[in-house]
Amino acid sequence: MDFSKAVEITKKIYWVGSYMENDAFQCHAYLIKNGNESILIDPGSMLEFDSIMAKTSAIVDLNDIKYIILHHQDPDLAAAVPAIEKRIDRDDLQVITHSRITVLVKHYLISSDFYEIDHNDYKLVTDNGLYLDFITTPYCHSPGAFVSYEADSKTLFSSDIFGGIEKSWQFYATEDYFEQARAFHASYMPGKDIFNYSLRKIEQLDINLIAPQHGSIIKKQYIVKLIEDMKNLECGLYIDNKYNDELLDVIEQLEESKYALNRVQVFL
């Protein structure tokens, strides 16, 4: 594929990321073409700035971008926003994010108004009828983390969830993609229970395409199995042997306390 150009991944939705050669940690930006209310999603850092701006401006006039979505606060998706603001000449540009992320990304010196999803019923409806749902995925891997769902195309912009680290990167995931996703999630998701809380929300959606911020784009035929594999993944503190030993000790102590309490109740 020619990664010097934008790639339309479904109707009016484009990958506008920057392929970094020999880098296992690929970062992806996306564009929803929507007239003069177009939406730029996780637009990256200054490392990708020139490439992302060139791809985006080949699809839409930059002044037609009204919204920038930031799914969390990390610099690999948010650091370029002030430079992008200077390229978009409109006073009504808004940065869509969660209020728990606003308090952090403002330190990039973002000047646009914030559209905080938790103060807007977790959705966006544009004047021409584009509808986005925002689903919170707390602590995966930010307290205010969320994903975005575009129901018309059934596309999920999943941020870090379903991301992968791949030395031999592929644009579209294959059936063995879980092996690439395993290392990323084991390191970046905080724990199995917390991660599964978000996965249970996501699996209720009717999804044709998953567009993550890292790794490969995932088509419909791989989604159900990938979610099931993810549910069983040990990650975060759960891969730390010391934590696991301490957790088992706590469980054993609780069981012993419960047994002792039951014994006392019998005698009473």
N, C-alpha and C positions, 0 to 999 in steps of 0.2 A: 504494500500500500504506500501511497505517496503522503508521508506525514508532514510535508511542507504545506499542505492544503487542509482546509476544514473537511471533515467527513460527516455526511448526513447519516445518522444512526437510526433515525426513524423520522416520520414526517415532521418537518420544521424544527427538528432538534439536531444539533450539530456538536460533534467533538471539535473543540478549538484548542486543544492542548498542545504541548510542545514535547516532542519525542527527544529524550536525552540519551544519546548513544552510550552504550556500555554502563548504564545506570539502572540498577535493579529496582530503584524506588521512583517509578514513573508517577507524575502528578498530572491529573486531568482537569481541564476546564470545559464547561459545556455552555451552549447558547440555545435558548428557545427563541426562535424567530416569531415575533408577535407584533408586527406593525411598529408603531411608535411607542409600544410598551414592551419591547423585547427584554429578555432576562438573561443576564450573565451569571453563571453558577461557579462558585469557587475558583476565582480567576487567577490564582497563583501568586508567585513571588516575582521579584525583579529578574530572577534567572530566566523566567519564561515570558517576560513582559512583551518584548518586541514580537516574538512569534505569535503569541496569543492575540495581540492587537492586530497584527496583519491578517490572521485567519478570520477574526471576528469582523473586521472592516470589509473583508471580501464578501461577507454574507449580508451584513446590514450596515447602514450608516451608523456610526458610533453614537450620534445624537438621538438615534431611535432607541437606545438602551435606557430604560426607566428604572430597572431594578437590578441589584447585585445581591445574590444569595450567598451568605457565609454560613456554612453548616457548623463550623466551630472556629476557634480563634488562632489556629496554628499559622505560622508565617508562610508555609508552603502553599496555602490557599488564600491568604488574606493580605500579605505584605504589600502587594502591588496596588491595592485599592486607591491610595492617595494619588498615585501616578495615573491610574485609569480615570479618576475623577477629573483630572486636568484635561483629558482627551474628550470627555463627554460634556458638551456645552448645554446643560439644562439645569435649571434650579430645582426641579422636582425629582431629581435622582434620589432613590431611596436604597438603603442597605437593609436587606431582610435578614434578620437573625433573631436569636432568643435574648431576652433581657440579661440572662446570666453570661452571655457572650459579649453583649454590648459594652459592659464595664471593662472588658479586656481589649477588644479590638479598637476602642477609641484611642488607645495608646499608639496606634499607627498614624495618628493625626487625620483620621477620616473626618471629612467636613460635611458629608451628606446627612440628611435626616435618617434616623433608624426606624424601620418598620419591624416592631417586635412581635413575633408570632404569638407569644403568650398573652399579648394585649389585643390581638386581632383574631380571636377565635380559631387560631391555628390554621388559617387558610388565607389565600389571596384570590380575589376575583378582579381581573382587569376590566377596563371599560368595554373592551371588545369581546369579553366572555371567556377568556382563558381562566381556568380554575386550577389552583394548586392546593393540595392538602399538605400540612406539615405534621409529621409524627415524631414525637419526642423519643429519643433513645438515650436517656440520661446515663452519664458516665461511660459512654461508648464513643469516644474516650474523654468526653468533657461533660461537666455537670449540665450544661445547656445544650448538648448535642441533639441534633434532629436530622431527619431525612425528609425529602420532598417527593411528592407523588403527583404525576400529571395523568389524570384519569382518562383523557381522550386517547392518548397513545399507550396508556398503561405502562408508563416509564417511571421507574424509581431511581431518583438521584440519591444514592445511599451513603455518600460521604465516605468515612473510613470503613464502615461495615461492608463486607464482601471485597475489601481491598486485598491486594496480593503483592508479594515481593518476588520478582522473577528476573533471573539473570538473562534468560532468553525470552524477552517480553513478546507477547502476542496481543494484538489489538482485541480480538474476540477470544473469549475463554473456550477451552475445549473440555471434554468430559473429565479430565484429570485436574481441573483447576483447583480443587480443594487442596491439593498438595502445595500449590503456590500460596494459597490463602492461609494455610495453617500457621506458617511462621509469623506472618504479619499479625494475625489475631492473637496468637499466643503471647506476643510481646505487648500489644497495644490495647487489648480489651482487659478490663480490671479483674474479672472473675467470671466463672461459668454461669452462676445464677443471675448476675447482673446482665450479662450478654444475652442469656436466654429470655429475659424479660423483654428485650427489644426485638429479638427474633420472633417471639410469639405475636407481637404487634404486626410485624412485617408480613408474616405468613398469612394473615387475614386479607391482604390486598390481592387483587387480581393483577398480576405483573407479567408483562410481555418482555420487558428489557430492564436490566439493572445497570446503571451507569455509576460506578464507584469513582472515588477520587484517586485511588491507586489501583494498580493491577490491570485486569482486563474487563471489557464489557461483556456482560453475561446475557445470553439469549434464553428464551423461555424454556427450551427443552432441558436445560441444566439447573433450573432454579429450585425446584422442589427438593431434589436430592441434595443440592448444595446446602440448603437450609437445614435439612436433617443431619447432614454431616457436621455442620457448624454447631448444632445443639449439643453434640457429644464431645466438643472440643474443650480440653482443659486449657485454661489461659490465665494470664495475670498471676495473682498470688497462688493460684492452684498448681502452677508448675514449679513453685518453690518448695523444695523438700522440707525445709525448716518450718514453713507455714503449715504444710500438710501434717507434719508430726505434732505441731502445737494444736492444730484443729482436732486431731484425733484424741489428744490428751484432754482437751476441753469436753469433747463429746463423752468420753469415758467418765470424766468427773461428774458430768450432768446425769449420766445414767446411774452412777453410784448414788448420787444425791436423791434421785427419783426413787431408787430402790429403798434407800434408808427412810425416806418420807413415807412410802407405802407401808413399811414395817411398823413405823410409829403409829400410823392410822389404824392398823390392825389391832394393836395393843390397846388403843384408846376405845 
